[in-house]
């Protein structure tokens, strides 16, 4: 627990640290990888290059500084961080590494302005934050391990079947190597994947694209031209190959109630929406499902969506929007992009909850359009495939 003097120092220096926090976190990661190269595989290097990971860390630190005196809200805000850590299998012994390198980066960036007293105060703040994250993550690990078919750490799964869903998306059905049951998850969640590429471990997380069934997990992965892991999955791995999974995680899940839903996806953002749609329809809720694809060849899961439509004709309204179509192609319901006018046309009456997932620019546009249509922030739900960052 921080002393009163440390509390005062944190309050007094927080504006200066916040002003330089992006610089601090940008320095932190190279420093940590240099000192502790074993932790580098836990991080997608693309997110280092584009600045997404440093921005996410800066946002989490600032959020905790602002909310630390409100424990309930702090825990709520940190839920996304906890989910990402659980999907990577982060351990308590890794937190001192982060603390050491973060304090070193603060010292490098702020120089002599960081007195020993200030350093001690911020070090104590980090230890407080680390302790809270460790507690929350351990609760998640224990809860999942105690489920039927659950586990802690990694568990080996085998690729049982694959299916090409579109020109760029392939599904991988994964069954446990030990033949035991598979724990349920909450629709909308993702799962951590650990695999070896050229003898080096890499970690990613992918949405679970099929509803819980106790037998297998399905991952539907887009082949990114520059994606090291997605190219390996598409081009190298096949039926019979194995990889390791970590516990499911993620906050893009349905809350209680029977409010109507609008599900909006762009590209591979469709993957968490299918289980969400199935769950909501089983509950008897009204669902509007809009999906945007660049072209017909990239539209995945058309048959699954048609099956849901046939099973729940009274509750499901769906539409596919293609950015471009071939002459005479009538498979798309709309041509162009999902915009404010189209959202207004399909937005359910009442107080709908709107879920949207896709590229950053797509989610920003959806968020702004839904806000302008009167959908409150508490009814707009989204999740990044990579590090969380503001929509702007």
C-alpha positions in Angstrom: 0.0 0.0 0.0 1.3 3.5 -0.9 2.1 5.8 2.0 0.4 9.2 2.1 3.7 10.9 1.0 3.8 8.5 -2.0 0.2 9.3 -2.8 1.0 13.0 -2.9 4.0 12.4 -5.1 2.0 10.4 -7.5 -0.7 13.1 -7.7 1.9 15.8 -8.2 3.9 14.0 -10.9 1.2 12.2 -12.8 0.6 15.0 -15.3 4.4 15.0 -16.2 4.5 11.2 -16.5 1.2 11.3 -18.6 2.7 13.9 -20.9 5.7 11.6 -21.6 4.0 8.2 -21.2 4.0 7.3 -24.9 7.7 8.0 -25.1 8.3 6.0 -21.9 6.4 2.9 -23.1 8.0 3.1 -26.6 11.4 2.9 -24.8 10.2 0.3 -22.4 9.6 -2.5 -24.8 13.0 -2.4 -26.6 14.7 -2.2 -23.2 12.8 -5.2 -21.9 13.5 -7.3 -25.0 17.2 -6.4 -24.8 17.4 -7.4 -21.1 15.0 -10.3 -21.2 14.8 -11.7 -24.8 12.8 -14.8 -23.5 9.7 -12.6 -23.1 9.8 -11.3 -26.7 7.7 -14.2 -28.1 4.8 -13.1 -26.0 4.4 -10.0 -28.0 3.3 -9.6 -31.6 6.2 -7.5 -33.1 3.8 -5.9 -35.7 2.1 -4.2 -32.7 5.5 -2.9 -31.6 6.2 -1.5 -35.0 2.8 0.3 -35.4 2.8 1.6 -31.8 -0.3 -0.2 -30.8 1.3 -2.2 -27.9 3.0 0.9 -26.3 -0.2 2.9 -26.6 -2.1 0.1 -24.9 0.3 -0.1 -22.0 0.2 3.7 -21.6 -3.5 3.6 -21.6 -3.7 0.9 -18.9 -1.2 2.8 -16.6 -3.1 6.0 -17.0 -6.4 4.4 -16.3 -5.1 2.8 -13.1 -3.6 6.1 -11.9 -7.0 7.8 -12.4 -9.1 5.0 -10.9 -6.9 3.3 -8.2 -9.0 4.9 -5.4 -12.1 3.3 -6.9 -11.3 -0.5 -6.7 -14.5 -1.7 -8.3 -14.1 0.6 -11.3 -10.4 -0.2 -11.6 -11.1 -3.9 -11.7 -13.7 -3.3 -14.4 -11.4 -1.2 -16.6 -8.5 -3.7 -16.2 -10.8 -6.6 -17.3 -9.6 -6.3 -20.9 -5.9 -6.3 -19.8 -6.6 -9.4 -17.6 -8.2 -11.2 -20.6 -5.2 -10.5 -22.9 -2.8 -11.7 -20.1 -4.8 -14.9 -19.5 -4.8 -15.7 -23.3 -1.0 -15.5 -23.1 -0.5 -17.4 -19.9 1.2 -14.5 -18.1 2.8 -15.6 -14.8 3.4 -13.7 -11.5 7.2 -14.1 -11.9 7.1 -12.0 -15.1 5.8 -8.9 -13.4 9.1 -7.9 -11.7 10.7 -7.9 -15.2 8.1 -5.4 -16.4 8.5 -3.3 -13.3 12.2 -3.2 -13.5 12.2 -2.2 -17.2 9.3 0.3 -16.9 11.1 2.1 -14.1 14.3 2.1 -16.1 12.5 3.6 -19.1 10.9 6.3 -16.8 14.4 7.2 -15.6 15.8 7.4 -19.1 13.1 9.6 -20.4 12.6 12.0 -17.5 16.2 12.0 -16.3 17.1 14.0 -13.2 13.5 14.9 -12.7 13.0 11.4 -11.2 14.3 11.8 -7.7 14.7 8.7 -5.5 11.5 9.6 -3.7 9.6 9.9 -6.9 11.0 6.6 -8.2 10.0 4.8 -5.0 6.5 6.2 -5.3 6.0 5.1 -8.9 7.6 1.7 -8.1 5.2 1.2 -5.3 2.3 2.2 -7.6 3.5 -0.4 -10.2 3.7 -3.1 -7.4 0.2 -2.3 -6.4 -1.1 -2.6 -10.0 0.9 -5.8 -10.5 -0.6 -7.3 -7.4 -4.1 -6.5 -8.5 -3.5 -8.0 -11.9 -1.9 -11.1 -10.5 -4.9 -11.6 -8.2 -7.5 -11.1 -11.0 -5.6 -13.4 -13.4 -5.1 -16.1 -10.8 -8.9 -16.1 -10.2 -9.5 -16.6 -13.9 -7.0 -19.4 -14.2 -8.4 -21.2 -11.2 -12.0 -20.8 -12.3 -11.3 -22.2 -15.8 -9.2 -25.1 -14.5 -12.0 -26.2 -12.2 -14.5 -26.5 -15.1 -15.2 -29.9 -16.6 -12.7 -30.1 -19.5 -10.7 -27.1 -18.2 -7.0 -26.8 -17.6 -4.3 -24.4 -16.4 -1.3 -23.4 -18.5 -1.2 -24.9 -22.0 -3.0 -27.9 -23.4 -2.1 -29.7 -26.7 -4.8 -29.8 -29.4 -4.7 -31.5 -32.8 -6.0 -30.2 -36.0 -8.9 -32.5 -36.8 -10.3 -30.9 -39.9 -9.9 -27.7 -41.9 -12.4 -25.8 -44.1 -11.8 -23.0 -46.5 -14.5 -20.5 -45.6 -13.5 -17.8 -48.2 -10.6 -16.9 -50.4 -8.7 -15.6 -47.3 -10.3 -17.3 -44.2 -9.8 -21.0 -43.2 -11.3 -22.7 -40.2 -9.3 -25.1 -38.1 -11.3 -27.6 -35.9 -9.1 -28.5 -32.9 -9.6 -31.5 -30.7 -7.6 -32.2 -27.5 -4.7 -34.6 -27.9 -5.6 -36.4 -24.7 -9.1 -37.2 -25.9 -10.8 -35.7 -22.8 -13.7 -33.2 -22.8 -13.3 -29.5 -23.8 -14.4 -26.8 -21.4 -17.2 -24.5 -22.5 -16.5 -20.8 -23.0 -18.7 -17.8 -23.3 -19.7 -16.9 -26.9 -17.7 -14.0 -28.2 -14.5 -15.0 -26.5 -11.1 -15.7 -28.0 -8.4 -18.2 -27.1 -4.6 -18.0 -26.8 -2.5 -20.1 -29.2 1.1 -21.1 -28.7 3.0 -22.7 -31.5 6.6 -23.2 -32.7 7.8 -21.6 -35.9 11.4 -22.5 -36.9 12.1 -23.5 -33.3 10.9 -20.2 -31.8 7.7 -20.1 -29.7 5.1 -17.5 -30.8 1.8 -16.5 -29.2 -1.4 -15.2 -30.8 -5.1 -15.2 -29.9 -8.0 -15.9 -32.2 -11.8 -15.7 -31.8 -13.7 -18.9 -31.2 -15.9 -19.0 -34.2 -18.3 -21.9 -33.3 -20.6 -22.2 -30.3 -19.4 -24.2 -27.2 -20.0 -27.9 -27.6 -17.7 -29.8 -25.2 -15.9 -31.6 -28.0 -13.8 -29.1 -30.0 -12.8 -25.5 -30.6 -13.0 -23.9 -34.0 -10.7 -21.1 -35.0 -11.3 -19.3 -38.3 -8.2 -17.4 -39.3 -7.5 -14.9 -42.1 -4.3 -15.4 -44.0 -2.5 -12.0 -43.8 0.1 -11.5 -46.5 2.6 -10.3 -44.0 1.3 -12.3 -41.0 4.0 -14.7 -39.8 1.6 -16.9 -37.8 -1.4 -16.8 -40.1 0.8 -17.8 -43.1 2.2 -20.6 -41.0 -1.2 -21.9 -40.1 -2.5 -21.6 -43.7 0.6 -22.7 -45.6 2.4 -25.2 -43.3 0.0 -26.8 -40.7 -2.6 -29.3 -41.7 -4.8 -32.1 -40.3 -2.9 -34.1 -37.7 -0.5 -31.3 -36.7 -0.7 -30.0 -33.1 -0.5 -26.7 -31.3 -1.0 -25.5 -27.7 -4.0 -23.6 -26.4 -4.3 -21.4 -23.3 -7.6 -20.6 -21.5 -10.4 -18.7 -23.4 -10.7 -15.1 -22.5 -12.4 -11.8 -23.7 -15.1 -9.4 -22.7 -17.1 -9.2 -25.9 -20.0 -11.2 -24.4 -23.7 -10.8 -24.0 -25.0 -9.3 -20.8 -28.2 -10.2 -19.1 -31.5 -9.1 -20.4 -33.6 -9.4 -23.6 -32.7 -6.2 -25.4 -32.5 -6.5 -29.2 -29.0 -6.8 -30.7 -27.2 -5.4 -33.7 -24.1 -7.3 -34.7 -21.8 -5.6 -37.2 -18.7 -7.2 -38.6 -16.1 -6.3 -41.1 -13.9 -9.0 -42.7 -12.7 -11.6 -40.3 -14.4 -9.6 -37.5 -17.3 -12.0 -38.3 -15.7 -14.8 -36.2 -16.9 -13.8 -32.7 -20.3 -12.7 -34.1 -21.5 -16.2 -35.1 -21.5 -17.6 -31.6 -23.0 -14.4 -30.2 -25.8 -14.5 -32.8 -26.6 -18.2 -32.1 -26.7 -17.5 -28.3 -28.9 -14.5 -28.6 -31.3 -16.3 -31.0 -31.5 -19.3 -28.7 -32.6 -16.8 -25.9 -35.4 -15.5 -28.2 -33.8 -12.1 -28.7 -34.2 -10.0 -31.8 -30.9 -9.9 -33.8 -29.9 -7.7 -36.7 -26.7 -9.0 -38.3 -24.8 -6.8 -40.8 -21.6 -8.0 -42.4 -19.2 -6.1 -44.7 -16.9 -7.9 -47.1 -14.6 -6.5 -49.8 -16.0 -8.9 -52.4 -18.0 -12.0 -52.7 -15.0 -14.3 -52.6 -14.0 -12.9 -49.2 -17.5 -13.4 -47.7 -17.2 -16.3 -45.2 -19.9 -18.4 -43.4 -22.7 -17.6 -45.8 -24.2 -21.1 -45.3 -24.0 -20.8 -41.5 -25.8 -17.4 -41.6 -28.4 -18.8 -44.0 -29.0 -21.7 -41.6 -29.5 -19.4 -38.7 -31.9 -17.4 -40.8 -33.9 -20.5 -41.7 -34.0 -21.6 -38.0 -35.0 -18.2 -36.6 -36.9 -16.4 -39.4 -38.9 -14.3 -36.9 -36.0 -13.1 -34.9 -33.0 -12.7 -37.3 -32.6 -10.0 -39.9 -29.3 -10.1 -41.8 -27.7 -8.3 -44.7 -24.3 -8.6 -46.5 -22.6 -5.5 -47.8 -19.9 -5.9 -50.5 -17.5 -3.1 -51.3 -17.3 -4.2 -54.9 -19.3 -6.8 -57.0 -18.9 -8.3 -60.4 -21.5 -7.3 -63.1 -24.7 -9.3 -62.6 -23.7 -10.5 -59.1 -26.8 -10.2 -56.9 -25.5 -12.1 -53.8 -24.8 -8.9 -51.9 -27.8 -7.1 -50.3 -26.0 -3.8 -50.6 -23.0 -2.5 -52.5 -20.5 -0.1 -50.9 -19.8 0.2 -47.2 -21.8 0.1 -44.0 -22.4 3.8 -43.2 -24.7 5.8 -40.9 -27.6 5.7 -43.3 -27.5 1.9 -43.6 -27.2 1.5 -39.8 -30.2 3.8 -39.3 -32.2 1.7 -41.7 -31.5 -1.6 -39.8 -31.1 -0.3 -36.2 -33.7 -2.2 -34.0 -36.2 -0.1 -32.1 -36.0 0.3 -28.4 -32.7 0.2 -26.6 -30.5 -2.1 -28.7 -27.0 -3.2 -27.8 -24.6 -3.0 -30.7 -21.5 -5.2 -31.1 -19.0 -4.4 -33.8 -15.6 -5.9 -34.7 -13.3 -5.4 -37.6 -10.3 -3.3 -38.7 -9.5 -0.2 -36.6 -10.9 2.2 -39.1 -14.1 0.2 -39.5 -14.7 0.1 -35.8 -14.1 3.8 -35.4 -16.6 4.6 -38.2 -19.2 2.2 -36.6 -18.7 3.8 -33.1 -19.1 7.3 -34.4 -22.2 6.5 -36.5 -23.9 4.6 -33.7 -23.2 7.4 -31.3 -24.8 9.9 -33.7 -27.8 7.7 -33.9 -28.3 7.9 -30.2 -26.8 4.6 -29.1 -25.2 5.3 -25.8 -21.6 4.3 -24.9 -22.9 1.7 -22.5 -24.7 0.0 -25.5 -21.7 0.1 -27.9 -19.5 -3.0 -27.5 -16.3 -3.8 -29.4 -13.0 -5.6 -29.0 -9.7 -5.3 -30.8 -7.9 -8.3 -32.2 -4.7 -6.8 -31.0 -3.8 -4.4 -28.2 -6.8 -2.3 -27.0 -6.6 1.4 -27.9 -9.1 4.2 -28.3 -11.3 4.5 -31.4 -10.5 7.8 -33.1 
